[in-house]
């Protein structure tokens, strides 16, 4: 610890830059595999609902040592969750781990909602926008989203983001990003007994030569019932789908 505390500020910044470069290299690989954009940059190359359902359907239901089960569909997972929990629920899929779980509302602070699994892994959302993660590892501490107004109003434009990631030393590493927002087609769909009318919105963000894309379905009221959002270089993309608002 003494050696760590003794290094100069410039040396610390250089070391963080090296770590960040490595993390972003991995993130760029995720973005290249996961991005689905059309010629206008705003369409999602297909239904985001289908992307969410494929991610959810690919996740098994058992843990370590559990009997093998056939993958359950999003509708099956939602139906089970609705029967046992009366509160707001979301499905969250961590693509890098191939795991999807039901998360239940455990706390509210204004527009901020915290959803957790029974083993205390969770996400923090602001009306559907991913603001943070907890208990997963490589967590997103918080996100400052300068494009939030554009996303909710389903408008094209540009803005900045700052993703604050917990580093290996427990400190926050800010990742400043420049982002553009584009809109695509409208889409009507239903899930878990709720009907939605939404518009496809794509947010493309760049940092240090890497590019990631957040994809949303946004209602006229600015709600985001389905999305695929980047949580940082360690976690990659998280797919979110509202079960019960």
MARVODO-354555 format. One record per residue (C-alpha): residue in one letter; chain; x, y, z. Coordinates in pm, 1 decimal. Layout:
% residues N
{rest:a	kette:A	east:X	north:Y	up:Z}
...
This chain:
% residues 245
{rest:x	kette:A	east:0.0	north:0.0	up:0.0}
{rest:x	kette:A	east:287.0	north:238.0	up:78.0}
{rest:x	kette:A	east:421.2	north:208.1	up:-275.8}
{rest:x	kette:A	east:78.1	north:274.7	up:-423.5}
{rest:x	kette:A	east:33.1	north:584.7	up:-212.8}
{rest:x	kette:A	east:379.0	north:708.4	up:-302.3}
{rest:x	kette:A	east:335.3	north:716.4	up:-679.4}
{rest:x	kette:A	east:291.2	north:1056.6	up:-836.3}
{rest:x	kette:A	east:-40.1	north:1178.7	up:-978.8}
{rest:x	kette:A	east:95.0	north:1159.2	up:-1333.3}
{rest:x	kette:A	east:202.1	north:796.3	up:-1286.7}
{rest:x	kette:A	east:-140.3	north:705.3	up:-1148.7}
{rest:x	kette:A	east:-312.2	north:863.5	up:-1449.3}
{rest:x	kette:A	east:-82.0	north:676.5	up:-1688.0}
{rest:x	kette:A	east:-160.8	north:344.2	up:-1522.1}
{rest:x	kette:A	east:-532.8	north:411.7	up:-1538.0}
{rest:x	kette:A	east:-497.3	north:501.1	up:-1905.6}
{rest:x	kette:A	east:-328.1	north:166.0	up:-1973.6}
{rest:x	kette:A	east:-606.1	north:-22.2	up:-1792.3}
{rest:x	kette:A	east:-871.5	north:177.9	up:-1973.8}
{rest:x	kette:A	east:-715.8	north:107.6	up:-2312.8}
{rest:x	kette:A	east:-725.7	north:-266.2	up:-2244.1}
{rest:x	kette:A	east:-1084.9	north:-249.8	up:-2125.5}
{rest:x	kette:A	east:-1194.1	north:-49.7	up:-2426.3}
{rest:x	kette:A	east:-1030.1	north:-299.4	up:-2659.9}
{rest:x	kette:A	east:-1256.1	north:-566.8	up:-2513.2}
{rest:x	kette:A	east:-1554.0	north:-332.7	up:-2531.9}
{rest:x	kette:A	east:-1488.4	north:-263.0	up:-2898.3}
{rest:x	kette:A	east:-1503.8	north:-635.0	up:-2964.4}
{rest:x	kette:A	east:-1841.6	north:-653.2	up:-2792.7}
{rest:x	kette:A	east:-1969.7	north:-357.3	up:-2990.5}
{rest:x	kette:A	east:-1857.7	north:-506.6	up:-3320.9}
{rest:x	kette:A	east:-2038.3	north:-831.1	up:-3243.5}
{rest:x	kette:A	east:-2351.5	north:-672.6	up:-3097.6}
{rest:x	kette:A	east:-2426.5	north:-359.7	up:-3300.0}
{rest:x	kette:A	east:-2723.2	north:-378.4	up:-3534.7}
{rest:x	kette:A	east:-2761.6	north:-60.8	up:-3734.1}
{rest:x	kette:A	east:-2923.4	north:22.8	up:-4064.1}
{rest:x	kette:A	east:-2808.8	north:273.2	up:-4323.5}
{rest:x	kette:A	east:-2964.7	north:559.0	up:-4131.3}
{rest:x	kette:A	east:-2796.0	north:456.3	up:-3804.8}
{rest:x	kette:A	east:-3127.1	north:476.1	up:-3623.5}
{rest:x	kette:A	east:-3294.2	north:145.3	up:-3702.1}
{rest:x	kette:A	east:-3199.5	north:-161.6	up:-3509.8}
{rest:x	kette:A	east:-3175.9	north:-402.7	up:-3803.9}
{rest:x	kette:A	east:-3489.4	north:-579.5	up:-3677.5}
{rest:x	kette:A	east:-3709.1	north:-584.9	up:-3371.1}
{rest:x	kette:A	east:-3537.9	north:-496.7	up:-3046.0}
{rest:x	kette:A	east:-3810.5	north:-698.3	up:-2878.0}
{rest:x	kette:A	east:-3684.4	north:-1004.2	up:-3066.0}
{rest:x	kette:A	east:-3327.3	north:-929.8	up:-2957.9}
{rest:x	kette:A	east:-3444.3	north:-917.0	up:-2597.3}
{rest:x	kette:A	east:-3644.7	north:-1237.1	up:-2628.1}
{rest:x	kette:A	east:-3358.2	north:-1424.7	up:-2794.1}
{rest:x	kette:A	east:-3121.4	north:-1317.6	up:-2517.3}
{rest:x	kette:A	east:-3371.0	north:-1416.4	up:-2249.6}
{rest:x	kette:A	east:-3466.1	north:-1741.5	up:-2420.9}
{rest:x	kette:A	east:-3102.2	north:-1849.9	up:-2440.8}
{rest:x	kette:A	east:-3061.8	north:-1840.0	up:-2062.1}
{rest:x	kette:A	east:-3127.4	north:-2158.5	up:-1867.4}
{rest:x	kette:A	east:-3317.1	north:-2167.9	up:-1542.3}
{rest:x	kette:A	east:-3084.1	north:-2375.2	up:-1321.5}
{rest:x	kette:A	east:-2779.9	north:-2287.9	up:-1116.6}
{rest:x	kette:A	east:-2472.4	north:-2493.8	up:-1034.4}
{rest:x	kette:A	east:-2566.4	north:-2852.8	up:-964.5}
{rest:x	kette:A	east:-2926.3	north:-2806.2	up:-1077.5}
{rest:x	kette:A	east:-3086.9	north:-3052.3	up:-1321.1}
{rest:x	kette:A	east:-3068.0	north:-2943.4	up:-1684.3}
{rest:x	kette:A	east:-3375.2	north:-2754.2	up:-1799.9}
{rest:x	kette:A	east:-3498.8	north:-2648.2	up:-2140.4}
{rest:x	kette:A	east:-3447.4	north:-2274.3	up:-2187.8}
{rest:x	kette:A	east:-3756.3	north:-2079.1	up:-2090.1}
{rest:x	kette:A	east:-3903.2	north:-1810.0	up:-2308.9}
{rest:x	kette:A	east:-3934.7	north:-1450.6	up:-2196.5}
{rest:x	kette:A	east:-4310.1	north:-1496.9	up:-2163.7}
{rest:x	kette:A	east:-4267.7	north:-1803.7	up:-1941.1}
{rest:x	kette:A	east:-4020.4	north:-1628.5	up:-1712.7}
{rest:x	kette:A	east:-4247.6	north:-1324.2	up:-1693.0}
{rest:x	kette:A	east:-4557.7	north:-1531.3	up:-1617.7}
{rest:x	kette:A	east:-4385.2	north:-1706.9	up:-1329.2}
{rest:x	kette:A	east:-4254.7	north:-1379.9	up:-1187.4}
{rest:x	kette:A	east:-4596.9	north:-1215.1	up:-1205.9}
{rest:x	kette:A	east:-4749.8	north:-1496.2	up:-1003.1}
{rest:x	kette:A	east:-4508.3	north:-1469.2	up:-710.6}
{rest:x	kette:A	east:-4428.1	north:-1096.6	up:-689.9}
{rest:x	kette:A	east:-4691.5	north:-820.0	up:-685.9}
{rest:x	kette:A	east:-4450.4	north:-531.4	up:-746.5}
{rest:x	kette:A	east:-4266.1	north:-385.4	up:-1047.9}
{rest:x	kette:A	east:-4043.8	north:-636.0	up:-1229.1}
{rest:x	kette:A	east:-3788.0	north:-639.9	up:-1509.7}
{rest:x	kette:A	east:-3595.4	north:-904.7	up:-1699.4}
{rest:x	kette:A	east:-3224.8	north:-827.4	up:-1723.8}
{rest:x	kette:A	east:-2988.4	north:-1022.4	up:-1946.8}
{rest:x	kette:A	east:-2611.3	north:-989.1	up:-1914.5}
{rest:x	kette:A	east:-2495.9	north:-1083.1	up:-2263.2}
{rest:x	kette:A	east:-2129.4	north:-1140.4	up:-2177.9}
{rest:x	kette:A	east:-2222.2	north:-1404.1	up:-1918.3}
{rest:x	kette:A	east:-2520.9	north:-1550.7	up:-2103.2}
{rest:x	kette:A	east:-2734.7	north:-1508.4	up:-1791.3}
{rest:x	kette:A	east:-3082.8	north:-1358.7	up:-1760.9}
{rest:x	kette:A	east:-3276.2	north:-1314.8	up:-1437.7}
{rest:x	kette:A	east:-3592.3	north:-1155.5	up:-1306.3}
{rest:x	kette:A	east:-3523.4	north:-849.4	up:-1091.6}
{rest:x	kette:A	east:-3775.6	north:-704.4	up:-846.7}
{rest:x	kette:A	east:-3807.9	north:-346.3	up:-726.2}
{rest:x	kette:A	east:-3631.5	north:-303.1	up:-391.4}
{rest:x	kette:A	east:-3604.8	north:74.7	up:-359.8}
{rest:x	kette:A	east:-3709.9	north:408.7	up:-508.9}
{rest:x	kette:A	east:-3561.8	north:755.5	up:-488.4}
{rest:x	kette:A	east:-3761.1	north:993.9	up:-702.9}
{rest:x	kette:A	east:-3740.1	north:864.8	up:-1060.7}
{rest:x	kette:A	east:-3458.4	north:626.4	up:-966.8}
{rest:x	kette:A	east:-3548.7	north:263.0	up:-911.1}
{rest:x	kette:A	east:-3328.1	north:-19.2	up:-784.8}
{rest:x	kette:A	east:-3411.3	north:-372.2	up:-900.9}
{rest:x	kette:A	east:-3238.6	north:-670.8	up:-740.9}
{rest:x	kette:A	east:-3221.7	north:-1048.7	up:-760.5}
{rest:x	kette:A	east:-3249.7	north:-1256.9	up:-439.8}
{rest:x	kette:A	east:-2867.7	north:-1281.2	up:-432.5}
{rest:x	kette:A	east:-2840.8	north:-899.3	up:-438.6}
{rest:x	kette:A	east:-2727.4	north:-845.0	up:-796.6}
{rest:x	kette:A	east:-2906.5	north:-554.2	up:-951.0}
{rest:x	kette:A	east:-2947.7	north:-252.8	up:-1172.2}
{rest:x	kette:A	east:-3044.1	north:107.3	up:-1107.4}
{rest:x	kette:A	east:-3278.7	north:254.7	up:-1366.5}
{rest:x	kette:A	east:-3423.0	north:599.5	up:-1427.3}
{rest:x	kette:A	east:-3745.3	north:538.8	up:-1620.9}
{rest:x	kette:A	east:-3571.7	north:265.1	up:-1816.1}
{rest:x	kette:A	east:-3229.8	north:425.8	up:-1858.0}
{rest:x	kette:A	east:-2944.0	north:232.1	up:-1701.5}
{rest:x	kette:A	east:-2780.2	north:448.0	up:-1434.9}
{rest:x	kette:A	east:-2581.3	north:187.8	up:-1239.1}
{rest:x	kette:A	east:-2525.8	north:-178.0	up:-1150.9}
{rest:x	kette:A	east:-2459.9	north:-338.2	up:-813.6}
{rest:x	kette:A	east:-2313.8	north:-667.4	up:-697.7}
{rest:x	kette:A	east:-2229.3	north:-800.8	up:-1044.3}
{rest:x	kette:A	east:-1859.9	north:-715.9	up:-1060.4}
{rest:x	kette:A	east:-1694.0	north:-450.2	up:-1277.9}
{rest:x	kette:A	east:-1995.2	north:-243.7	up:-1177.2}
{rest:x	kette:A	east:-2117.7	north:77.8	up:-1330.7}
{rest:x	kette:A	east:-2113.2	north:326.6	up:-1043.1}
{rest:x	kette:A	east:-2326.8	north:585.9	up:-1220.6}
{rest:x	kette:A	east:-2398.3	north:728.5	up:-1564.0}
{rest:x	kette:A	east:-2442.2	north:1096.2	up:-1647.8}
{rest:x	kette:A	east:-2650.4	north:1097.2	up:-1965.1}
{rest:x	kette:A	east:-2651.8	north:1424.7	up:-2156.1}
{rest:x	kette:A	east:-2860.2	north:1267.4	up:-2433.2}
{rest:x	kette:A	east:-3146.5	north:1167.2	up:-2203.8}
{rest:x	kette:A	east:-3378.5	north:1442.3	up:-2328.4}
{rest:x	kette:A	east:-3319.7	north:1341.4	up:-2690.7}
{rest:x	kette:A	east:-3382.3	north:975.5	up:-2617.0}
{rest:x	kette:A	east:-3705.9	north:1035.1	up:-2426.8}
{rest:x	kette:A	east:-3840.1	north:1282.3	up:-2682.9}
{rest:x	kette:A	east:-3738.0	north:1047.8	up:-2967.4}
{rest:x	kette:A	east:-3536.1	north:1323.3	up:-3133.4}
{rest:x	kette:A	east:-3213.2	north:1318.2	up:-3333.7}
{rest:x	kette:A	east:-2915.2	north:1510.0	up:-3198.9}
{rest:x	kette:A	east:-2590.1	north:1479.7	up:-3009.7}
{rest:x	kette:A	east:-2463.9	north:1506.6	up:-2653.4}
{rest:x	kette:A	east:-2215.0	north:1371.5	up:-2402.7}
{rest:x	kette:A	east:-2208.9	north:1087.2	up:-2152.6}
{rest:x	kette:A	east:-1984.7	north:1007.4	up:-1859.0}
{rest:x	kette:A	east:-1981.8	north:644.7	up:-1748.9}
{rest:x	kette:A	east:-1819.8	north:604.7	up:-1406.5}
{rest:x	kette:A	east:-1681.6	north:253.8	up:-1363.4}
{rest:x	kette:A	east:-1541.3	north:100.4	up:-1045.1}
{rest:x	kette:A	east:-1173.1	north:24.0	up:-1103.7}
{rest:x	kette:A	east:-976.4	north:-261.6	up:-951.5}
{rest:x	kette:A	east:-869.2	north:-36.0	up:-664.5}
{rest:x	kette:A	east:-1231.3	north:48.1	up:-581.9}
{rest:x	kette:A	east:-1207.1	north:399.4	up:-722.1}
{rest:x	kette:A	east:-1430.1	north:540.1	up:-992.4}
{rest:x	kette:A	east:-1283.5	north:569.1	up:-1342.3}
{rest:x	kette:A	east:-1473.4	north:825.3	up:-1552.1}
{rest:x	kette:A	east:-1525.5	north:733.7	up:-1917.6}
{rest:x	kette:A	east:-1630.7	north:1046.9	up:-2110.9}
{rest:x	kette:A	east:-1817.7	north:970.6	up:-2433.2}
{rest:x	kette:A	east:-1953.7	north:1170.0	up:-2726.1}
{rest:x	kette:A	east:-2287.1	north:1038.6	up:-2850.1}
{rest:x	kette:A	east:-2533.7	north:1085.5	up:-3133.8}
{rest:x	kette:A	east:-2900.8	north:988.8	up:-3124.1}
{rest:x	kette:A	east:-3104.5	north:876.4	up:-3425.5}
{rest:x	kette:A	east:-3460.2	north:748.0	up:-3454.3}
{rest:x	kette:A	east:-3611.2	north:460.4	up:-3648.6}
{rest:x	kette:A	east:-3951.0	north:308.1	up:-3711.9}
{rest:x	kette:A	east:-4246.6	north:282.5	up:-3480.7}
{rest:x	kette:A	east:-4338.1	north:-52.6	up:-3331.6}
{rest:x	kette:A	east:-4637.3	north:-197.1	up:-3147.3}
{rest:x	kette:A	east:-4595.0	north:-502.8	up:-2927.6}
{rest:x	kette:A	east:-4719.8	north:-664.2	up:-2610.2}
{rest:x	kette:A	east:-4537.1	north:-843.9	up:-2333.1}
{rest:x	kette:A	east:-4648.5	north:-990.5	up:-2001.3}
{rest:x	kette:A	east:-5001.7	north:-862.6	up:-2053.3}
{rest:x	kette:A	east:-4903.5	north:-501.5	up:-2129.3}
{rest:x	kette:A	east:-4939.6	north:-346.9	up:-2477.2}
{rest:x	kette:A	east:-4681.8	north:-91.9	up:-2589.9}
{rest:x	kette:A	east:-4649.5	north:153.9	up:-2878.1}
{rest:x	kette:A	east:-4292.5	north:274.2	up:-2914.4}
{rest:x	kette:A	east:-4031.7	north:414.3	up:-3151.2}
{rest:x	kette:A	east:-3686.8	north:271.4	up:-3211.4}
{rest:x	kette:A	east:-3407.7	north:499.3	up:-3090.1}
{rest:x	kette:A	east:-3034.9	north:433.0	up:-3132.7}
{rest:x	kette:A	east:-2763.4	north:610.4	up:-2934.6}
{rest:x	kette:A	east:-2411.4	north:566.9	up:-3075.4}
{rest:x	kette:A	east:-2128.5	north:664.4	up:-2840.2}
{rest:x	kette:A	east:-1755.1	north:690.5	up:-2904.3}
{rest:x	kette:A	east:-1456.8	north:692.3	up:-2672.5}
{rest:x	kette:A	east:-1086.1	north:647.2	up:-2747.2}
{rest:x	kette:A	east:-1153.8	north:498.3	up:-3089.4}
{rest:x	kette:A	east:-1415.4	north:251.6	up:-2962.6}
{rest:x	kette:A	east:-1785.2	north:266.3	up:-3050.0}
{rest:x	kette:A	east:-2084.0	north:127.2	up:-2863.1}
{rest:x	kette:A	east:-2453.4	north:153.3	up:-2938.6}
{rest:x	kette:A	east:-2745.3	north:166.7	up:-2699.3}
{rest:x	kette:A	east:-3078.8	north:63.3	up:-2847.6}
{rest:x	kette:A	east:-3416.5	north:159.7	up:-2705.4}
{rest:x	kette:A	east:-3788.4	north:131.3	up:-2768.2}
{rest:x	kette:A	east:-3933.1	north:460.6	up:-2640.0}
{rest:x	kette:A	east:-4300.7	north:543.7	up:-2585.6}
{rest:x	kette:A	east:-4463.1	north:880.1	up:-2655.6}
{rest:x	kette:A	east:-4441.1	north:949.6	up:-2281.9}
{rest:x	kette:A	east:-4066.8	north:887.8	up:-2274.8}
{rest:x	kette:A	east:-4080.2	north:546.4	up:-2107.5}
{rest:x	kette:A	east:-3834.4	north:275.4	up:-2217.6}
{rest:x	kette:A	east:-3993.8	north:-70.1	up:-2184.7}
{rest:x	kette:A	east:-3723.7	north:-254.3	up:-2383.5}
{rest:x	kette:A	east:-3357.3	north:-168.5	up:-2430.5}
{rest:x	kette:A	east:-3004.8	north:-293.6	up:-2485.4}
{rest:x	kette:A	east:-2757.9	north:-72.9	up:-2298.9}
{rest:x	kette:A	east:-2381.5	north:-77.4	up:-2252.8}
{rest:x	kette:A	east:-2281.5	north:-98.7	up:-1885.6}
{rest:x	kette:A	east:-1907.1	north:-53.1	up:-1932.0}
{rest:x	kette:A	east:-1603.6	north:-239.2	up:-2065.7}
{rest:x	kette:A	east:-1615.6	north:-509.0	up:-1799.1}
{rest:x	kette:A	east:-1986.6	north:-589.3	up:-1815.4}
{rest:x	kette:A	east:-2067.4	north:-520.0	up:-2179.4}
{rest:x	kette:A	east:-2432.6	north:-502.0	up:-2282.6}
{rest:x	kette:A	east:-2737.6	north:-555.9	up:-2062.3}
{rest:x	kette:A	east:-3075.8	north:-626.7	up:-2221.2}
{rest:x	kette:A	east:-3369.6	north:-495.1	up:-2019.0}
{rest:x	kette:A	east:-3737.7	north:-571.4	up:-2063.4}
{rest:x	kette:A	east:-4023.3	north:-448.1	up:-1844.4}
{rest:x	kette:A	east:-4245.2	north:-720.6	up:-1703.1}
{rest:x	kette:A	east:-4462.0	north:-502.1	up:-1479.1}
{rest:x	kette:A	east:-4410.5	north:-119.9	up:-1483.7}
